[in-house]
């Protein structure tokens, strides 16, 4: 045994030491959740005039298969091939050989949604979504020239935030008459995909100070299908009527008045409406729910729409470039687009003349005490107070 041990020691002592080195790191790369290491991967943009058939043909997908894809998409209501948009991203996972045949295609419908075409085994088409990350943000400011200048130009925030503010306060604050020195605070969500901002999410709370008054807005989820904005006392910010037939503040070019020099005829006559000057093509919206009682054209009014809201109130919208896809007898909801700003009829420039009737008499809507929406019910008021208190504290710290 002793001899064997010494022989093993002699033999072992003559071996060179084994060299141990770091192995190259295997990096697994993924796009859209798919490992791309084994593919020739390309991410491109749809060119003007380019079609899905052009792209599929380029990567050797047969016309038979393209026809099958089109029928499958239509039958399953996934996507309309005709809606392909130049500038949208698409990606190709092609084989690493001389044929370079496409096995997987991706078409990005928007920042979040994309369609996956998988040809590897059998045709598989799916509507997918990228992961969206939501971050809480806040901002505050003082109006010097306009709310747009304060929020968008100065703070470099999305115009969508401005639009949301105008919608939240559409019944409470006259955004056509903002004053220098008005202040605001906004607590909101911003959404991100792959580290890039894709826009503003929900505004959770806001405070707007106007003419010495404080207007709070707290978002409260009544149920999974409905949420709205309420003040600190649980009173709804919503009214039966919007303050204006445009989504955002454009210039009031002529107010409701009993005597006005008509800009076209040159005669003194009553102007029983409010004119909102806006770029041609700006959407005009219904200020309240109601039934269309006239959608027509006259020499003086141009294209117009008239809506009866109930036995008390009626509104009319004049000088449209064109009307929306509505007809007499149609029911419209508050905020629905009913036409587009134009200058048809007796008009010197693009605008909408908004007329308002109460009990059959034309009146100035700005001087009416319009009906309010219902406040939060007793069943939810305790939950609302808890949420409103926490949001109030957040606004107070901004």
C-alpha positions as CSV (number, residue, x, y, z in Angstrom):
1,X,0.0,0.0,0.0
2,X,2.8,2.3,0.9
3,X,4.5,1.7,-2.5
4,X,1.3,2.4,-4.4
5,X,0.9,5.7,-2.5
6,X,4.4,6.9,-3.5
7,X,3.9,5.9,-7.1
8,X,0.6,7.9,-7.3
9,X,2.4,10.9,-5.7
10,X,5.2,10.8,-8.2
11,X,2.9,10.5,-11.2
12,X,0.6,13.2,-9.9
13,X,3.5,15.6,-9.2
14,X,4.5,15.5,-12.9
15,X,1.1,16.8,-14.1
16,X,0.8,20.4,-15.1
17,X,-1.6,22.5,-13.1
18,X,-5.1,22.8,-14.8
19,X,-5.8,26.3,-15.9
20,X,-9.3,27.6,-15.1
21,X,-10.5,30.6,-17.1
22,X,-13.7,32.7,-17.2
23,X,-16.1,31.4,-19.8
24,X,-17.6,33.9,-22.2
25,X,-20.9,35.3,-20.8
26,X,-24.0,34.1,-22.7
27,X,-26.2,37.1,-23.2
28,X,-29.8,36.4,-23.9
29,X,-31.5,39.2,-25.7
30,X,-35.3,39.6,-25.9
31,X,-37.6,41.8,-27.9
32,X,-41.4,41.6,-27.3
33,X,-40.7,38.8,-24.9
34,X,-39.1,36.7,-27.6
35,X,-35.4,35.5,-27.5
36,X,-33.8,37.1,-30.6
37,X,-30.3,35.3,-30.4
38,X,-31.3,32.7,-33.0
39,X,-32.9,35.2,-35.4
40,X,-31.9,38.0,-37.8
41,X,-33.9,40.6,-35.9
42,X,-34.9,44.0,-37.5
43,X,-37.0,46.8,-36.2
44,X,-38.3,49.2,-38.9
45,X,-41.0,51.7,-39.7
46,X,-43.9,51.5,-42.1
47,X,-43.1,53.6,-45.2
48,X,-45.7,55.7,-47.0
49,X,-47.8,53.5,-49.3
50,X,-46.4,50.3,-47.8
51,X,-48.8,47.5,-47.1
52,X,-48.6,44.3,-45.0
53,X,-48.6,42.3,-48.3
54,X,-45.4,44.2,-49.3
55,X,-43.7,43.3,-46.1
56,X,-44.8,39.7,-46.0
57,X,-43.7,39.2,-49.6
58,X,-40.3,40.7,-48.9
59,X,-39.7,38.0,-46.2
60,X,-41.1,35.1,-48.4
61,X,-44.5,34.7,-46.9
62,X,-46.7,33.2,-49.6
63,X,-49.7,35.1,-51.1
64,X,-51.9,32.1,-49.9
65,X,-50.7,32.7,-46.4
66,X,-51.3,36.5,-46.6
67,X,-54.9,35.9,-47.8
68,X,-55.3,33.5,-44.9
69,X,-54.0,36.1,-42.5
70,X,-56.4,38.8,-43.8
71,X,-59.4,36.5,-43.5
72,X,-58.4,35.4,-40.0
73,X,-58.0,39.0,-38.8
74,X,-61.3,40.1,-40.2
75,X,-63.3,37.1,-38.9
76,X,-61.8,37.5,-35.4
77,X,-62.1,41.3,-35.4
78,X,-58.4,41.8,-34.5
79,X,-57.4,44.5,-36.9
80,X,-58.2,46.0,-40.3
81,X,-55.3,45.6,-42.7
82,X,-56.3,48.9,-44.3
83,X,-55.5,50.8,-41.1
84,X,-51.8,50.3,-41.4
85,X,-50.1,53.7,-40.7
86,X,-46.9,55.1,-42.2
87,X,-44.5,55.8,-39.4
88,X,-45.6,53.0,-37.1
89,X,-43.0,50.5,-35.9
90,X,-42.9,46.9,-37.1
91,X,-40.4,44.1,-36.4
92,X,-39.2,41.0,-38.2
93,X,-37.7,37.8,-36.7
94,X,-36.1,36.2,-39.8
95,X,-34.1,33.0,-40.2
96,X,-30.3,33.3,-40.2
97,X,-29.7,31.8,-43.6
98,X,-29.7,32.8,-47.2
99,X,-33.5,32.6,-47.5
100,X,-34.0,35.0,-44.6
101,X,-37.6,33.8,-44.2
102,X,-39.8,35.7,-41.7
103,X,-41.0,33.5,-38.9
104,X,-42.4,36.1,-36.6
105,X,-43.7,39.6,-37.4
106,X,-44.8,42.4,-35.0
107,X,-46.9,45.4,-35.9
108,X,-47.2,48.2,-33.3
109,X,-50.8,49.6,-33.5
110,X,-49.8,52.3,-30.9
111,X,-47.5,52.7,-28.0
112,X,-49.0,49.9,-26.1
113,X,-50.9,47.5,-28.4
114,X,-49.2,45.3,-31.0
115,X,-50.1,42.4,-33.2
116,X,-48.0,39.3,-33.3
117,X,-47.9,37.1,-36.4
118,X,-46.2,33.7,-35.7
119,X,-45.5,31.4,-38.6
120,X,-43.2,28.9,-36.8
121,X,-45.5,25.9,-36.5
122,X,-48.9,27.0,-37.7
123,X,-50.4,30.4,-38.2
124,X,-51.0,32.2,-34.8
125,X,-52.1,35.8,-34.6
126,X,-52.5,37.6,-31.3
127,X,-53.2,41.1,-30.1
128,X,-50.7,41.8,-27.4
129,X,-49.8,44.6,-25.0
130,X,-46.5,46.0,-23.7
131,X,-46.1,46.4,-20.0
132,X,-47.2,49.9,-18.9
133,X,-45.6,51.4,-15.9
134,X,-47.5,54.2,-14.0
135,X,-45.7,56.8,-12.0
136,X,-47.3,59.5,-9.8
137,X,-46.4,63.0,-10.8
138,X,-47.3,66.5,-9.7
139,X,-46.9,70.1,-10.9
140,X,-48.0,73.6,-9.9
141,X,-47.8,77.0,-11.5
142,X,-49.2,80.5,-11.9
143,X,-51.0,81.7,-15.0
144,X,-49.2,84.6,-16.6
145,X,-50.6,84.7,-20.1
146,X,-52.6,81.5,-20.5
147,X,-53.0,78.1,-19.0
148,X,-51.4,76.6,-22.1
149,X,-48.3,78.7,-21.7
150,X,-48.0,77.8,-18.0
151,X,-48.5,74.0,-18.4
152,X,-47.3,73.2,-21.9
153,X,-44.8,75.8,-22.9
154,X,-43.2,76.6,-19.5
155,X,-43.3,73.2,-17.9
156,X,-42.9,71.1,-21.0
157,X,-45.8,68.9,-20.0
158,X,-48.2,67.1,-22.3
159,X,-51.1,69.0,-23.8
160,X,-53.2,66.1,-22.7
161,X,-52.8,67.3,-19.1
162,X,-54.3,70.6,-20.1
163,X,-57.2,68.9,-21.9
164,X,-57.9,66.8,-18.8
165,X,-57.9,69.9,-16.6
166,X,-60.4,71.6,-19.0
167,X,-62.6,68.6,-18.9
168,X,-62.5,68.3,-15.1
169,X,-63.4,72.0,-14.5
170,X,-65.6,72.3,-17.6
171,X,-68.6,73.0,-15.5
172,X,-66.9,75.0,-12.7
173,X,-64.4,77.4,-14.3
174,X,-64.8,79.5,-17.4
175,X,-61.5,78.7,-19.2
176,X,-62.3,81.5,-21.6
177,X,-61.9,84.0,-18.8
178,X,-58.8,83.0,-16.9
179,X,-56.9,85.8,-15.1
180,X,-53.3,86.5,-14.7
181,X,-52.3,85.3,-11.2
182,X,-54.6,82.2,-11.2
183,X,-52.8,79.3,-9.5
184,X,-53.0,75.6,-9.9
185,X,-51.7,72.3,-8.4
186,X,-52.2,69.0,-10.2
187,X,-51.5,65.4,-8.8
188,X,-51.6,63.0,-11.8
189,X,-50.4,59.8,-13.3
190,X,-47.9,59.5,-16.1
191,X,-47.6,56.3,-18.1
192,X,-44.3,54.8,-19.4
193,X,-43.5,51.9,-21.8
194,X,-39.9,50.7,-22.0
195,X,-38.8,53.8,-20.1
196,X,-40.4,56.2,-22.5
197,X,-43.4,58.4,-21.5
198,X,-46.5,57.7,-23.5
199,X,-48.6,60.3,-21.9
200,X,-50.8,61.4,-19.0
201,X,-53.0,59.0,-17.2
202,X,-55.6,59.9,-14.7
203,X,-55.6,63.2,-12.8
204,X,-56.2,62.1,-9.2
205,X,-56.5,65.5,-7.6
206,X,-56.3,69.2,-8.5
207,X,-56.7,72.6,-7.0
208,X,-57.4,75.7,-9.1
209,X,-57.4,79.2,-7.5
210,X,-59.4,81.7,-9.5
211,X,-60.6,85.1,-8.4
212,X,-59.7,84.4,-4.8
213,X,-61.8,81.1,-4.8
214,X,-60.3,77.6,-4.4
215,X,-61.7,74.9,-6.6
216,X,-60.8,71.4,-5.5
217,X,-61.2,68.3,-7.6
218,X,-60.8,64.8,-6.2
219,X,-61.2,61.7,-8.3
220,X,-63.4,59.0,-6.7
221,X,-64.1,55.6,-8.1
222,X,-67.8,54.8,-7.5
223,X,-67.5,51.3,-9.0
224,X,-65.3,49.5,-11.5
225,X,-67.1,51.1,-14.4
226,X,-67.6,54.7,-13.2
227,X,-65.5,57.4,-11.6
228,X,-66.0,61.2,-11.4
229,X,-64.6,64.4,-9.8
230,X,-66.0,65.9,-6.6
231,X,-65.1,68.8,-4.4
232,X,-64.0,68.5,-0.8
233,X,-67.6,68.2,0.4
234,X,-68.5,65.4,-2.0
235,X,-70.4,67.7,-4.4
236,X,-70.1,66.8,-8.0
237,X,-68.1,69.2,-10.3
238,X,-70.3,68.1,-13.2
239,X,-73.3,70.1,-14.4
240,X,-76.1,69.2,-16.8
241,X,-74.4,71.5,-19.3
242,X,-70.9,72.2,-20.4
243,X,-69.9,75.9,-20.3
244,X,-68.8,75.9,-23.9
245,X,-69.3,73.8,-27.1
246,X,-65.5,73.4,-27.6
247,X,-63.1,71.1,-25.6
248,X,-60.7,73.9,-24.8
249,X,-60.5,77.7,-24.5
250,X,-60.6,79.5,-27.8
251,X,-61.4,83.2,-28.0
252,X,-64.9,84.5,-27.5
253,X,-65.3,86.8,-30.5
254,X,-68.8,88.1,-29.7
255,X,-70.9,87.8,-26.6
256,X,-74.7,87.6,-26.2
257,X,-76.0,91.1,-26.6
258,X,-79.2,92.9,-27.4
259,X,-77.6,95.4,-29.8
260,X,-74.6,94.5,-32.1
261,X,-73.3,95.8,-35.4
262,X,-73.5,92.7,-37.7
263,X,-70.0,92.2,-39.3
264,X,-71.5,91.2,-42.6
265,X,-74.7,93.1,-43.1
266,X,-73.6,96.3,-41.2
267,X,-77.0,96.5,-39.5
268,X,-77.6,96.9,-35.8
269,X,-79.5,93.9,-34.5
270,X,-79.6,91.6,-31.5
271,X,-76.9,88.9,-31.3
272,X,-78.6,86.1,-29.3
273,X,-75.7,83.8,-29.1
274,X,-72.1,83.5,-28.1
275,X,-69.4,83.3,-30.8
276,X,-66.3,81.1,-30.2
277,X,-63.5,81.8,-32.7
278,X,-61.5,78.7,-33.4
279,X,-59.4,77.2,-36.2
280,X,-61.4,75.7,-39.0
281,X,-62.1,72.0,-38.4
282,X,-62.0,72.2,-34.6
283,X,-64.5,69.6,-33.2
284,X,-67.8,71.1,-31.8
285,X,-69.3,69.1,-29.0
286,X,-72.8,68.8,-27.5
287,X,-73.0,70.7,-24.2
288,X,-75.5,68.3,-22.8
289,X,-77.4,65.0,-23.5
290,X,-80.3,65.4,-25.8
291,X,-82.2,64.7,-29.0
292,X,-81.3,66.3,-32.4
293,X,-84.4,68.1,-33.6
294,X,-82.7,69.7,-36.6
295,X,-79.5,69.0,-38.6
296,X,-79.6,71.2,-41.7
297,X,-78.4,74.2,-43.7
298,X,-79.8,77.7,-44.2
299,X,-78.4,80.8,-46.0
300,X,-77.7,82.7,-42.8
301,X,-76.9,79.9,-40.3
302,X,-74.8,77.7,-42.7
303,X,-74.6,74.1,-41.5
304,X,-76.1,73.8,-38.0
305,X,-77.4,71.4,-35.4
306,X,-80.2,72.0,-32.9
307,X,-80.6,69.8,-29.8
308,X,-83.5,69.6,-27.4
309,X,-82.2,68.5,-24.0
310,X,-85.5,68.4,-22.1
311,X,-88.7,70.4,-21.8
312,X,-86.8,73.4,-20.5
313,X,-83.5,73.7,-22.5
314,X,-82.5,73.7,-26.2
315,X,-79.2,74.6,-27.8
316,X,-78.0,75.3,-31.4
317,X,-74.6,75.3,-33.0
318,X,-74.2,77.4,-36.2
319,X,-71.7,78.0,-39.1
320,X,-70.2,74.5,-39.2
321,X,-67.8,73.5,-41.8
322,X,-69.7,70.2,-41.8
323,X,-71.9,68.3,-39.4
324,X,-71.0,65.1,-37.7
325,X,-72.7,61.8,-38.7
326,X,-76.0,62.6,-37.0
327,X,-79.5,63.1,-38.3
328,X,-82.8,64.4,-37.1
329,X,-84.0,62.3,-34.2
330,X,-80.6,61.1,-33.2
331,X,-79.7,61.0,-29.5
332,X,-76.4,62.6,-28.5
333,X,-74.5,62.5,-25.2
334,X,-72.7,65.4,-23.5
335,X,-69.3,65.8,-25.2
336,X,-70.2,64.0,-28.4
337,X,-68.8,65.6,-31.5
338,X,-71.7,67.0,-33.6
339,X,-69.8,69.0,-36.1
340,X,-66.6,71.0,-37.0
341,X,-65.9,74.8,-36.8
342,X,-66.3,76.5,-40.1
343,X,-67.7,79.8,-41.6
344,X,-70.7,78.7,-43.6
345,X,-73.6,81.1,-43.8
346,X,-73.3,84.8,-42.8
347,X,-69.8,84.6,-41.2
348,X,-66.6,86.5,-41.6
349,X,-64.2,83.9,-40.1
350,X,-64.2,80.4,-38.7
351,X,-66.2,80.2,-35.5
352,X,-69.2,78.5,-33.8
353,X,-72.2,80.5,-32.7
354,X,-73.7,78.8,-29.7
355,X,-77.3,79.6,-28.9
356,X,-79.2,78.7,-25.8
357,X,-83.0,78.5,-25.1
358,X,-84.7,78.3,-21.7
359,X,-88.4,77.8,-21.7
360,X,-88.5,78.8,-25.4
361,X,-86.7,82.1,-24.9
362,X,-83.1,82.7,-26.1
363,X,-80.9,83.6,-23.1
364,X,-77.2,84.1,-22.2
365,X,-76.0,80.7,-20.9
366,X,-73.3,82.5,-18.8
367,X,-76.1,84.1,-16.7
368,X,-78.0,80.9,-16.1
369,X,-77.9,78.9,-12.9
370,X,-77.6,75.5,-14.6
371,X,-78.7,72.3,-12.8
372,X,-76.0,70.2,-11.1
373,X,-75.3,66.5,-11.0
374,X,-76.1,64.4,-7.9
375,X,-73.5,64.5,-5.1
376,X,-71.9,61.3,-3.7
377,X,-74.6,59.1,-2.1
378,X,-74.6,58.4,1.6
379,X,-73.4,54.8,0.8
380,X,-70.0,56.1,-0.4
381,X,-69.5,59.3,1.5
382,X,-67.3,57.8,4.3
383,X,-65.0,56.1,1.7
384,X,-64.8,59.4,-0.2
385,X,-63.8,61.4,2.8
386,X,-60.9,59.1,3.5
387,X,-59.6,59.3,0.0
388,X,-60.3,63.1,-0.3
389,X,-58.4,63.8,3.0
390,X,-55.3,61.9,1.7
391,X,-55.4,63.7,-1.6
392,X,-55.9,67.0,0.1
393,X,-52.7,66.4,2.1
394,X,-50.8,65.6,-1.0
395,X,-51.9,68.8,-2.7
396,X,-51.2,70.8,0.4
397,X,-47.5,69.7,0.3
398,X,-47.0,70.6,-3.4
